[in-house]
Amino acid sequence: MTGVPSALLRAIGQLGDRAVLAIVAKSMAITLAIFAALALALWELLGWAAEHYAAGYGAAGAALGLVLGVVAAWLLFRFVALAVVQFFADEIVLAVERRHYPQAAASARTIPFREELANSLAALARAVLVNLVALPVGLVLLVTGVGTALWFWAVNAWLLGRELQDMAWLRHAHSPGAPPPMSGGTRFLLGGAIAALLLVPFANLLAPVIGAAAATHLVQRRKGVGNGA
């Protein structure tokens, strides 16, 4: 057993903690604010494109613009939510460690603001780049009906597994080359579960926080740290 279901349940169980609630509130507010700004910019861009390049296409052009806007919104939300939570990852991991793994919390390093920002931006850039590279395959798989959805789920499961592991592990990686304790299979299963949650309305606002907390449990268990609660 990889321990992923147990880690997810424990992460969900800690959502009511005051420290975690504060992080959830901050990350949700910032995510929604950024997403609203991006959605407004995208709407203006689509309006400009329709006026200049699709004026003669009528209803078909409007429908295509709407579809493209919805798809772009769906993709952007995941990227933005993950990048914001990456920025607050240190606080999420610390809240879980203080409750369940106090010895690990005491020995962890504090990640500087500059490093947190760099990690967040790198995660966002990696997610966008990998999804763009995967896009041609997804378009080819449209003929299968479900192939495109499964392809992007698998791609983002791999991405999310890596990012969530880093959120929980970097505080304990005291040397740049230190190998992370989670296996590739565990990372993929965790990333797959969170990628699925990101598709569920309202749950997608909590999914990155749940993922970071679950990753903390998985990392600490594989390090052999005793459970404090």
Secondary structure, 3 states (H helix, E strand, C coil): CCCHHHHHHHHHHCCCCHHHHHHHHHHHHHHHHHHHHHHHHHHHHHHHHHHHHCHHHHHHHHHHHHHHHHHHHHHHHHHHHHHHHHHCHHHHHHHHHHHHCHHHHHHCCCCCHHHHHHHHHHHHHHHHHHHHHHHHHHHHHHHHCCHHHHHHHHHHHHHHHHHHHHHHHCCCCCCCCCCCCCCHHHHHHHHHHHHHHCCCCCHHHHHHHHHHHHHHHHHHHHHCCCCCC
